[in-house]
Amino acid sequence: MKKKVIAYNRVEKPVLEDLQKKYDVHFFKDIDTKKDPEFLEQLQDAEGIIGLELEVDQKLLDHAPKLKIVSNNSVGYNNLDIEQLSERRIMATNTPDVLTDTVADTIFGLLIATARRMPELDHFVKQGKWKQTLGTEHFGTDVHHKTLGIIGMGRIGQSIAQRAHFGFDMDILYHTRSRKPEAEEKYQATYCSLDELLTQSDFVCLMTPLTPETEHHIGKREFQLMKKSAIFINGSRGKTIVEQDLIDALGRSDIAAAGLDVFEQEPVASDNPLLKMKNVVTLPHIGSSTYETELKMSQLAARNLEAGLNGVKPPNLIDDSIWSEA
């Protein structure tokens, strides 16, 4: 009898088809996982879960007594209750590395687009408003030779620093839980306190994972520490900032502009004030969204899943103690 697997939201088609040949796969998308009767029924016998943005908490785990592994198809895993999973000796995995360059491209592109007001001016041209040489009211700001402050110097943060240092001759400040000597050597990055980074940076790029410690990490106080000319970029998670405080800071001109790939509520509400601000560039959480990268993520998620189902240590096990205690 084939092992039962639940696939949720996004597993790229070639990977899903391959899994369906080997396992009893049940695919679900955009359902209420707390109430959907078929989902809850299939959970009872499921040994593996693979997918994106499934909230795996105590309530779900209570319905999944046979579960061995949850394979998250993303680098972030704030949707997983790791403590509960570890307590139940259920493996949890993610997909780091494969998306690093793609996300760094997106976030640096967002930084440039915000600084040079590209979406706003694209709209200006398409509305037929470009009738004469532009005046200073339409000018943007330079990116090259400025100071970039990166909060969260993980793999993606370092990849952003690489682009900034070698491509744009930027000075790099960074703040993170532990110093990164390799980044300091490669990109001449300078470690500093959060307050120092905020006060000195022309661009502030937030790249921390969402954890209890980083939730609402940036709020009113932090925005007021930034230069009035500063541009804030959020490529982490929406809840790492106090979104209303960002709205207020932009409204008071505490900072000049913001580029956002993430929001407190996703999809973002149509009445969110950020959507009406010309100095805010908004993206629909597309950091890793190229076909090449999404396919690689699905392939890695499948490798993690199959390893766990077959009693082999997955390559991207989040809590190693689950394996060492086995």
Backbone hydrogen bonds in HBPLUS format (Angstrom, degrees):
<---DONOR---> <-ACCEPTOR-->    atom                        ^
c    i                          cat <-CA-CA->   ^        H-A-AA   ^      H-
h    n   atom  resd res      DA  || num        DHA   H-A  angle D-A-AA Bond
n    s   type  num  typ     dist DA aas  dist angle  dist       angle   num
A0024-ASP N   A0003-LYS O   2.88 MM  21  5.81 163.4  1.91 143.6 148.3     1
A0047-GLU N   A0004-LYS O   2.92 MM  43  5.76 167.2  1.93 149.9 151.4     2
A0005-VAL N   A0024-ASP O   2.91 MM  19  5.96 163.6  1.94 138.1 140.3     3
A0026-HIS N   A0005-VAL O   2.90 MM  21  6.34 154.0  1.97 159.3 168.0     4
A0006-ILE N   A0048-GLY O   2.94 MM  42  6.36 160.6  1.98 150.4 153.7     5
A0050-ILE N   A0006-ILE O   2.86 MM  44  6.32 157.8  1.91 161.4 167.2     6
A0007-ALA N   A0026-HIS O   2.95 MM  19  6.01 162.2  1.98 135.6 141.3     7
A0028-PHE N   A0007-ALA O   2.87 MM  21  6.31 154.2  1.93 158.4 166.3     8
A0008-TYR N   A0050-ILE O   2.86 MM  42  6.32 150.5  1.95 148.8 157.8     9
A0010-ARG N   A0008-TYR O   2.73 MM   2  5.92 132.6  1.95 117.2 102.0    10
A0052-LEU N   A0008-TYR O   3.08 MM  44  6.19 152.0  2.16 146.1 149.7    11
A0009-ASN N   A0028-PHE O   2.82 MM  19  6.18 160.4  1.86 155.3 162.1    12
A0015-VAL N   A0012-GLU O   2.97 MM   3  5.56 122.4  2.31 118.3 132.4    13
A0016-LEU N   A0012-GLU O   2.93 MM   4  6.11 162.2  1.96 153.8 159.4    14
A0017-GLU N   A0013-LYS O   2.87 MM   4  6.00 164.6  1.89 158.8 162.3    15
A0018-ASP N   A0014-PRO O   3.12 MM   4  6.25 150.1  2.22 135.8 143.4    16
A0019-LEU N   A0015-VAL O   2.97 MM   4  6.24 159.1  2.02 151.6 157.1    17
A0020-GLN N   A0016-LEU O   2.94 MM   4  6.16 149.9  2.03 147.1 155.7    18
A0021-LYS N   A0018-ASP O   3.21 MM   3  5.36 140.3  2.38  99.0 109.6    19
A0022-LYS N   A0019-LEU O   3.03 MM   3  5.30 135.3  2.24 103.0 115.2    20
A0023-TYR N   A0019-LEU O   2.83 MM   4  5.87 151.5  1.92 161.7 170.4    21
A0035-LYS N   A0032-ASP O   3.01 MM   3  5.59 150.7  2.10 114.9 123.0    22
A0036-ASP N   A0032-ASP O   2.82 MM   4  5.65 161.8  1.86 175.5 178.0    23
A0040-LEU N   A0036-ASP O   3.06 MM   4  6.27 168.5  2.07 157.7 160.9    24
A0041-GLU N   A0037-PRO O   2.94 MM   4  6.06 146.7  2.05 141.3 150.8    25
A0042-GLN N   A0038-GLU O   2.93 MM   4  6.16 163.4  1.96 154.1 157.5    26
A0043-LEU N   A0039-PHE O   2.97 MM   4  6.18 145.7  2.09 147.2 157.1    27
A0044-GLN N   A0041-GLU O   3.22 MM   3  5.62 141.1  2.38 105.2 114.5    28
A0045-ASP N   A0042-GLN O   3.28 MM   3  5.95 145.6  2.41 114.5 120.8    29
A0046-ALA N   A0043-LEU O   3.21 MM   3  4.95 147.4  2.32  96.0 105.7    30
A0068-LYS N   A0047-GLU O   2.76 MM  21  5.19 165.9  1.78 128.6 131.5    31
A0069-ILE N   A0047-GLU O   3.32 MM  22  6.79 149.4  2.42 146.2 155.0    32
A0049-ILE N   A0069-ILE O   3.01 MM  20  6.44 144.0  2.14 147.5 158.3    33
A0071-SER N   A0049-ILE O   2.69 MM  22  5.97 175.3  1.69 162.8 162.5    34
A0051-GLY N   A0071-SER O   3.14 MM  20  6.66 150.7  2.23 167.8 168.8    35
A0073-ASN N   A0051-GLY O   2.68 MM  22  5.08 163.8  1.71 149.7 146.6    36
A0056-VAL N   A0079-ASN O   2.98 MM  23  6.30 153.3  2.05 153.3 162.0    37
A0081-ASP N   A0056-VAL O   2.96 MM  25  6.12 148.4  2.06 168.8 170.0    38
A0061-LEU N   A0057-ASP O   2.97 MM   4  6.20 168.5  1.98 158.5 162.2    39
A0062-ASP N   A0058-GLN O   2.93 MM   4  6.12 140.4  2.09 145.3 155.3    40
A0063-HIS N   A0060-LEU O   2.91 MM   3  5.38 147.3  2.01 110.3 120.3    41
A0064-ALA N   A0061-LEU O   3.01 MM   3  4.95 161.5  2.04 104.5 110.1    42
A0067-LEU N   A0064-ALA O   3.32 MM   3  5.54 169.1  2.34 113.3 116.3    43
A0091-MET N   A0068-LYS O   2.92 MM  23  6.18 150.3  2.00 154.7 145.3    44
A0070-VAL N   A0091-MET O   2.80 MM  21  6.22 150.5  1.88 149.3 158.3    45
A0093-THR N   A0070-VAL O   3.00 MM  23  6.45 151.9  2.08 160.6 163.5    46
A0072-ASN N   A0093-THR O   2.93 MM  21  5.79 157.1  1.98 139.4 139.8    47
A0095-THR N   A0074-SER O   2.93 MM  21  5.20 158.3  1.98 118.2 122.3    48
A0080-LEU N   A0077-TYR O   3.04 MM   3  5.53 165.6  2.06 115.7 119.3    49
A0085-LEU N   A0081-ASP O   2.97 MM   4  6.27 164.4  2.00 156.8 161.9    50
A0086-SER N   A0082-ILE O   2.83 MM   4  5.94 166.3  1.85 153.4 156.9    51
A0087-GLU N   A0083-GLU O   2.95 MM   4  6.05 156.1  2.01 143.8 151.1    52
A0088-ARG N   A0084-GLN O   3.10 MM   4  6.29 142.5  2.25 142.1 151.0    53
A0090-ILE N   A0085-LEU O   2.84 MM   5  5.03 174.1  1.85 152.8 150.8    54
A0089-ARG N   A0086-SER O   2.95 MM   3  4.79 159.0  2.00 102.1 108.4    55
A0318-ILE N   A0092-ALA O   2.89 MM 226  5.82 177.1  1.89 162.0 161.2    56
A0098-VAL N   A0096-PRO O   2.77 MM   2  5.84 142.3  1.91 108.0  96.7    57
A0100-THR N   A0097-ASP O   3.09 MM   3  5.24 162.2  2.13 112.0 117.7    58
A0103-VAL N   A0099-LEU O   2.94 MM   4  6.04 169.7  1.95 164.9 166.9    59
A0104-ALA N   A0100-THR O   2.99 MM   4  6.15 162.2  2.02 150.6 156.3    60
A0105-ASP N   A0101-ASP O   2.89 MM   4  6.08 154.3  1.96 146.9 153.3    61
A0106-THR N   A0102-THR O   3.09 MM   4  6.38 160.4  2.13 146.5 151.2    62
A0107-ILE N   A0103-VAL O   2.89 MM   4  6.16 168.9  1.90 161.4 163.2    63
A0108-PHE N   A0104-ALA O   2.94 MM   4  6.00 161.6  1.98 148.2 153.6    64
A0109-GLY N   A0105-ASP O   2.84 MM   4  5.91 151.3  1.92 144.9 154.0    65
A0110-LEU N   A0106-THR O   2.80 MM   4  6.06 148.2  1.90 146.1 155.5    66
A0111-LEU N   A0107-ILE O   2.97 MM   4  6.22 149.2  2.07 140.8 148.7    67
A0112-ILE N   A0108-PHE O   3.03 MM   4  6.33 161.8  2.06 149.7 153.1    68
A0113-ALA N   A0109-GLY O   2.88 MM   4  6.05 166.1  1.90 150.6 155.1    69
A0114-THR N   A0110-LEU O   2.95 MM   4  6.04 151.7  2.03 144.3 151.2    70
A0115-ALA N   A0111-LEU O   2.95 MM   4  6.14 166.0  1.97 150.3 154.6    71
A0116-ARG N   A0112-ILE O   2.88 MM   4  6.00 164.4  1.91 157.6 161.2    72
A0118-MET N   A0113-ALA O   2.93 MM   5  4.95 145.0  2.05 138.4 146.9    73
A0117-ARG N   A0114-THR O   3.29 MM   3  4.95 155.9  2.35  95.0 101.9    74
A0141-THR N   A0115-ALA O   2.87 MM  26  5.30 155.0  1.93 131.5 139.9    75
A0121-LEU N   A0117-ARG O   2.98 MM   4  6.15 162.9  2.01 157.6 162.7    76
A0122-ASP N   A0118-MET O   2.81 MM   4  5.89 147.8  1.92 151.5 160.7    77
A0123-HIS N   A0119-PRO O   3.04 MM   4  6.23 160.6  2.08 147.5 151.7    78
A0124-PHE N   A0120-GLU O   3.00 MM   4  6.26 146.3  2.11 137.6 147.7    79
A0125-VAL N   A0121-LEU O   2.98 MM   4  6.19 155.1  2.05 143.9 148.4    80
A0126-LYS N   A0122-ASP O   3.00 MM   4  6.26 168.6  2.01 152.5 155.7    81
A0127-GLN N   A0123-HIS O   2.94 MM   4  6.04 135.9  2.14 144.0 154.5    82
A0129-LYS N   A0124-PHE O   3.15 MM   5  5.61 157.0  2.20 173.7 168.0    83
A0128-GLY N   A0125-VAL O   2.94 MM   3  5.32 158.5  1.99 113.3 118.8    84
A0131-LYS N   A0129-LYS O   3.02 MM   2  5.78 115.0  2.46 113.4  96.5    85
A0138-HIS N   A0135-GLY O   3.07 MM   3  5.95 169.5  2.08 125.7 128.9    86
A0139-PHE N   A0136-THR O   3.06 MM   3  5.07 167.0  2.08 108.2 112.3    87
A0146-LYS N   A0143-VAL O   3.36 MM   3  5.87 145.4  2.49 137.1 134.1    88
A0145-HIS N   A0168-PHE O   2.92 MM  23  6.34 157.3  1.98 167.5 175.0    89
A0171-ASP N   A0146-LYS O   2.98 MM  25  6.31 152.7  2.06 147.0 155.0    90
A0202-ASP N   A0147-THR O   2.86 MM  55  5.23 149.6  1.95 133.1 143.0    91
A0203-PHE N   A0147-THR O   3.11 MM  56  6.49 151.4  2.20 159.6 163.2    92
A0148-LEU N   A0171-ASP O   2.81 MM  23  6.13 162.4  1.84 174.6 179.1    93
A0173-LEU N   A0148-LEU O   2.89 MM  25  6.15 168.6  1.90 155.0 157.4    94
A0149-GLY N   A0203-PHE O   2.76 MM  54  6.04 174.6  1.76 168.0 169.9    95
A0205-CYS N   A0149-GLY O   2.76 MM  56  6.06 172.0  1.77 173.2 175.9    96
A0150-ILE N   A0173-LEU O   2.87 MM  23  6.27 162.6  1.90 148.5 150.6    97
A0175-HIS N   A0150-ILE O   3.02 MM  25  6.48 153.2  2.09 155.6 158.8    98
A0151-ILE N   A0205-CYS O   2.88 MM  54  6.16 169.1  1.89 160.2 163.3    99
A0207-MET N   A0151-ILE O   2.75 MM  56  5.77 168.3  1.77 164.1 165.7   100
A0152-GLY N   A0175-HIS O   2.88 MM  23  6.18 153.1  1.95 156.2 164.6   101
A0158-GLN N   A0154-GLY O   2.90 MM   4  6.07 159.5  1.94 153.5 158.6   102
A0159-SER N   A0155-ARG O   3.01 MM   4  6.23 144.4  2.14 139.5 149.6   103
A0159-SER N   A0156-ILE O   3.07 MM   3  4.93 117.3  2.48  91.8 107.8   104
A0160-ILE N   A0156-ILE O   2.90 MM   4  6.21 147.1  2.01 151.4 160.2   105
A0161-ALA N   A0157-GLY O   2.96 MM   4  6.25 154.7  2.03 143.7 151.0   106
A0162-GLN N   A0158-GLN O   2.91 MM   4  6.16 147.6  2.02 141.6 150.1   107
A0163-ARG N   A0159-SER O   3.28 MM   4  6.53 158.0  2.33 139.8 143.8   108
A0164-ALA N   A0160-ILE O   2.94 MM   4  6.21 159.3  1.99 152.2 158.6   109
A0165-HIS N   A0161-ALA O   2.83 MM   4  5.90 166.3  1.85 154.6 157.9   110
A0166-PHE N   A0162-GLN O   3.04 MM   4  5.98 164.4  2.07 150.7 153.7   111
A0167-GLY N   A0163-ARG O   2.93 MM   4  5.17 139.3  2.10 124.2 136.7   112
A0168-PHE N   A0164-ALA O   3.12 MM   4  5.08 143.6  2.26 115.0 124.5   113
A0170-MET N   A0164-ALA O   3.10 MM   6  5.44 168.4  2.11 132.8 134.0   114
A0190-THR N   A0172-ILE O   2.85 MM  18  6.19 158.0  1.90 144.9 151.0   115
A0174-TYR N   A0190-THR O   2.90 MM  16  6.11 149.2  2.00 152.9 149.9   116
A0192-CYS N   A0174-TYR O   3.07 MM  18  6.21 151.2  2.16 162.7 164.3   117
A0183-ALA N   A0180-LYS O   3.01 MM   3  5.41 120.2  2.38 108.5 122.5   118
A0184-GLU N   A0180-LYS O   3.05 MM   4  6.38 152.8  2.13 152.6 161.2   119
A0185-GLU N   A0181-PRO O   2.95 MM   4  6.18 150.1  2.04 146.4 153.8   120
A0186-LYS N   A0182-GLU O   2.86 MM   4  6.04 169.1  1.87 152.4 155.8   121
A0187-TYR N   A0183-ALA O   2.91 MM   4  5.57 161.2  1.94 139.4 145.8   122
A0188-GLN N   A0184-GLU O   3.06 MM   4  4.71 116.1  2.48 118.7 124.6   123
A0197-LEU N   A0193-SER O   3.02 MM   4  6.26 160.6  2.06 150.8 156.1   124
A0198-LEU N   A0194-LEU O   2.93 MM   4  6.19 162.2  1.97 154.6 159.3   125
A0199-THR N   A0195-ASP O   3.04 MM   4  6.22 156.8  2.10 148.7 154.1   126
A0200-GLN N   A0196-GLU O   3.10 MM   4  6.13 143.2  2.24 145.8 154.5   127
A0201-SER N   A0197-LEU O   3.08 MM   4  5.83 143.0  2.22 152.4 157.3   128
A0231-ILE N   A0202-ASP O   3.02 MM  29  6.47 151.6  2.11 146.2 153.8   129
A0204-VAL N   A0231-ILE O   2.94 MM  27  6.33 161.4  1.98 156.0 161.1   130
A0233-ILE N   A0204-VAL O   2.77 MM  29  6.04 167.4  1.79 166.4 165.9   131
A0206-LEU N   A0233-ILE O   2.85 MM  27  6.22 167.6  1.86 168.8 169.4   132
A0235-GLY N   A0206-LEU O   3.10 MM  29  6.04 163.2  2.13 159.1 164.0   133
A0214-THR N   A0211-THR O   3.04 MM   3  5.16 129.0  2.31 101.0 114.5   134
A0215-GLU N   A0211-THR O   2.98 MM   4  6.01 128.7  2.25 157.2 168.6   135
A0217-HIS N   A0214-THR O   3.05 MM   3  4.87 131.3  2.30 138.9 126.4   136
A0216-HIS N   A0239-LYS O   2.75 MM  23  5.86 162.4  1.78 144.4 150.6   137
A0217-HIS N   A0240-THR O   2.71 MM  23  5.33 117.5  2.10 119.8 131.4   138
A0218-ILE N   A0240-THR O   3.16 MM  22  6.60 155.0  2.22 145.1 152.8   139
A0242-VAL N   A0218-ILE O   2.87 MM  24  6.32 148.1  1.97 162.1 162.0   140
A0223-PHE N   A0219-GLY O   2.93 MM   4  6.17 165.5  1.95 165.3 170.2   141
A0224-GLN N   A0220-LYS O   3.00 MM   4  6.18 153.6  2.07 151.0 158.2   142
A0225-LEU N   A0221-ARG O   3.12 MM   4  6.39 127.4  2.41 137.4 150.8   143
A0225-LEU N   A0222-GLU O   3.12 MM   3  5.11 136.3  2.33  95.3 107.7   144
A0226-MET N   A0223-PHE O   3.24 MM   3  5.37 141.1  2.40  98.4 108.6   145
A0230-ALA N   A0227-LYS O   3.03 MM   3  4.95 162.8  2.06 104.2 109.2   146
A0256-ALA N   A0230-ALA O   2.87 MM  26  5.50 144.3  2.00 146.6 157.9   147
A0232-PHE N   A0257-ALA O   3.02 MM  25  6.41 162.9  2.05 145.6 144.5   148
A0259-GLY N   A0232-PHE O   2.81 MM  27  6.31 151.5  1.89 152.1 160.3   149
A0234-ASN N   A0259-GLY O   2.98 MM  25  6.49 157.2  2.03 161.9 169.4   150
A0261-ASP N   A0234-ASN O   3.17 MM  27  6.33 168.2  2.19 171.1 169.8   151
A0240-THR N   A0237-ARG O   3.13 MM   3  5.66 167.1  2.15 117.5 120.8   152
A0241-ILE N   A0238-GLY O   3.44 MM   3  6.28 170.1  2.45 117.0 119.6   153
A0245-ASP N   A0242-VAL O   2.94 MM   3  5.34 124.2  2.26 107.9 122.6   154
A0246-LEU N   A0242-VAL O   3.16 MM   4  6.61 143.9  2.30 148.2 158.9   155
A0246-LEU N   A0243-GLU O   3.07 MM   3  5.09 122.5  2.41  95.1 109.7   156
A0247-ILE N   A0243-GLU O   3.00 MM   4  6.37 160.3  2.04 152.9 157.9   157
A0248-ASP N   A0244-GLN O   2.90 MM   4  6.15 158.7  1.94 147.1 152.9   158
A0249-ALA N   A0245-ASP O   2.87 MM   4  5.99 155.1  1.93 141.0 148.2   159
A0250-LEU N   A0246-LEU O   2.94 MM   4  6.16 160.0  1.98 154.8 159.0   160
A0251-GLY N   A0247-ILE O   2.95 MM   4  6.13 152.3  2.03 143.0 151.5   161
A0252-ARG N   A0248-ASP O   2.89 MM   4  6.11 143.7  2.02 148.7 157.8   162
A0254-ASP N   A0249-ALA O   2.80 MM   5  4.95 153.5  1.87 155.6 156.3   163
A0253-SER N   A0250-LEU O   3.21 MM   3  4.92 152.4  2.29  95.3 103.5   164
A0258-ALA N   A0279-ASN O   3.07 MM  21  6.60 154.9  2.14 153.0 159.3   165
A0281-VAL N   A0258-ALA O   2.92 MM  23  6.44 154.5  1.99 151.6 158.3   166
A0260-LEU N   A0281-VAL O   2.83 MM  21  6.18 169.4  1.84 172.2 173.2   167
A0283-LEU N   A0260-LEU O   2.85 MM  23  6.16 147.6  1.95 164.1 169.8   168
A0285-HIS N   A0261-ASP O   2.94 MM  24  4.66 116.7  2.35 123.3 140.6   169
A0272-ASN N   A0269-ALA O   3.11 MM   3  5.44 162.7  2.14 117.2 118.2   170
A0275-LEU N   A0272-ASN O   3.01 MM   3  5.84 154.1  2.08 126.6 132.2   171
A0276-LYS N   A0273-PRO O   3.06 MM   3  5.48 157.4  2.12 111.8 118.8   172
A0277-MET N   A0274-LEU O   3.34 MM   3  5.39 166.7  2.36 104.6 108.4   173
A0280-VAL N   A0277-MET O   3.24 MM   3  5.55 150.7  2.33 116.9 115.9   174
A0289-SER N   A0286-ILE O   2.92 MM   3  4.85 156.9  1.97 110.4 118.0   175
A0290-THR N   A0288-SER O   2.83 MM   2  6.02 134.0  2.04 113.6  98.9   176
A0294-GLU N   A0290-THR O   2.91 MM   4  6.06 171.1  1.91 162.7 165.7   177
A0295-LEU N   A0291-TYR O   2.92 MM   4  5.97 155.5  1.98 149.8 155.8   178
A0296-LYS N   A0292-GLU O   3.13 MM   4  6.39 157.2  2.19 141.7 147.8   179
A0297-MET N   A0293-THR O   2.86 MM   4  6.14 153.6  1.93 151.6 159.3   180
A0298-SER N   A0294-GLU O   2.97 MM   4  6.20 159.0  2.02 144.9 150.1   181
A0299-GLN N   A0295-LEU O   2.90 MM   4  6.15 156.6  1.96 149.9 156.8   182
A0300-LEU N   A0296-LYS O   2.94 MM   4  6.16 156.0  2.00 146.2 152.2   183
A0301-ALA N   A0297-MET O   2.83 MM   4  6.04 160.6  1.87 150.9 157.0   184
A0302-ALA N   A0298-SER O   2.88 MM   4  6.08 149.9  1.97 144.0 152.1   185
A0303-ARG N   A0299-GLN O   2.99 MM   4  6.29 150.3  2.08 141.9 149.9   186
A0304-ASN N   A0300-LEU O   2.92 MM   4  6.22 161.3  1.96 153.7 158.4   187
A0305-LEU N   A0301-ALA O   2.93 MM   4  6.15 159.9  1.97 144.6 150.5   188
A0306-GLU N   A0302-ALA O   2.87 MM   4  6.06 172.5  1.88 155.6 156.8   189
A0307-ALA N   A0303-ARG O   3.01 MM   4  6.08 157.3  2.06 146.4 152.7   190
A0308-GLY N   A0304-ASN O   3.11 MM   4  6.33 170.2  2.12 153.0 155.2   191
A0309-LEU N   A0305-LEU O   2.94 MM   4  6.20 158.3  1.99 154.2 160.8   192
A0310-ASN N   A0306-GLU O   3.04 MM   4  6.08 138.7  2.21 139.6 149.3   193
A0310-ASN N   A0307-ALA O   3.13 MM   3  5.23 129.7  2.39  97.4 110.9   194
A0312-VAL N   A0307-ALA O   2.81 MM   5  4.71 163.8  1.84 149.6 144.4   195
A0311-GLY N   A0308-GLY O   3.39 MM   3  5.30 167.0  2.41 104.6 105.0   196
A0322-ILE N   A0319-ASP O   3.13 MM   3  5.93 156.4  2.19 120.8 125.9   197
A0323-TRP N   A0320-ASP O   2.93 MM   3  5.42 132.7  2.16 108.9 120.7   198
A0324-SER N   A0320-ASP O   2.99 MM   4  6.31 165.4  2.01 155.8 160.2   199
A0325-GLU N   A0321-SER O   2.95 MM   4  5.74 144.7  2.08 137.8 144.8   200
A0326-ALA N   A0323-TRP O   3.01 MM   3  5.08 147.1  2.12 100.4 110.8   201
